[in-house]
Amino acid sequence: MEPTIDFKAIVEELRDRFTDDEKNSKPVNEKLKERTRVNLARLLESEPDTSMNAILDKLEERWRSDGLINGNKDGALAVFSKQLMQEKNMRLGATMQQQLLISYLSACPVNWMAGESLAEGKLTPGIRVISTPTEHYWVMMVDGFEQKHGTYARLHRNGKKRVDGSYFYGKKNGLWQYWTKTGWKIKEESYLMGKKHRLWIQWYAKGNKKSEGCYENDRPVKTHRQWHENGVVKSETIYQKKENGVSAHRKTWTRSGKPHSEYALFNDKMHGLYISWYPNEQVRVECHYDGGRRQGKYLEWYSDGEPKAEHNYDKGCKIGTSNEWYENRQMCATGVYNTKGKDGIWTYWQESGAIHSHITYRDGEIVEE
């Protein structure tokens, strides 16, 4: 069941926006005021529990009856028709539904709401089209400034389509599509009032899928995937909403399909266990992260499984005893870190096993060699 909408609040806000001289940057004459009041009453004649879809249907019907959509395929209201179709299938909370409806209605200048027609190419004052050989879009005057508002199209120099989308008061809204100069579609994006929303897809120039994932209110949700150009899965990230953010679990693979890494994230920062592998599937690194910084023991191996390094971290900085080895299993270096760097006596060996040197440090600075 769809959430209900507070019609009284919508009517009051719309009347404030359209009919109060003190709240409008430009005075509205009494005739338009009255006609707007009448149209608002007609538009919002519904039971209190009427659904969002019913309101959008009524809004579209009203625009069509006033000639604001039919016969104006490339007109300023074409974008609204497109957006209505998209939003009808979206499950939005009551607050978002109310805001969206107000946004649709308040986007119309007073004489649109009053039933003035755009027939015969007569545009509403404050709306103008900008067209160049490679770009075509609409702008609306808002508080003395022009904002992109409506359909947007951009072409490559060879005349092929490059970008197709729409703006809503200067913010991207609805479906946006992108093509290469040879005609391959390379990206589809979806926005809701300037925020990432619903499905996003990218393709390589030759048509293979590059990435795919969904968003809600600018945040990634569900499963996001990336592919190598040869079609092998490159990464898979599963997102989950939490009270204080978004957690994720990510796996990555090489071009040949071998596992490359596995780790967790919280609010886009690495958090928890991190593991990476060599192409032969031998573990390369194992460590932990906390808020994007290494924390605790860090272990690294060579591709044959022999140890390469052992460190300890605190808030992203090495701390305590540190050991490093050559690939032939011979010790390379050992010593201690404090919060400022190497500290105390460090011993270094040659790959043959002979001691190379003893160096004394204090807070990261050499004090004796």
Secondary structure, 3 states (H helix, E strand, C coil): CCCCCCHHHHHHHHHHHHHCHHHCCCCCCHHHHHHHHHHHHHHCCCCCCCCHHHHHHHHHHHHHHCCCCCCCCCCCCHHHHHHHHHHCCCCCCHHHHHHHHHHHHHCCCHHHHCCCCCHHHCCCCCEEEEEECCEEEEEEEECCEEEEEEEEEEECCCCCEEEEEEEECCEECEEEEEECCCCCEEEEEEEECCEECEEEEEECCCCCEEEEEEEECCEEEEEEEEECCCCCEEEEEEEEEECCEEEEEEEEECCCCCEEEEEEEECCEEEEEEEEECCCCCEEEEEEEECCEECEEEEEECCCCCEEEEEEEECCEECEEEEEECCCCCEEEEEEEECCEEEEEEEEECCCCCEEEEEEEECCEEEEC
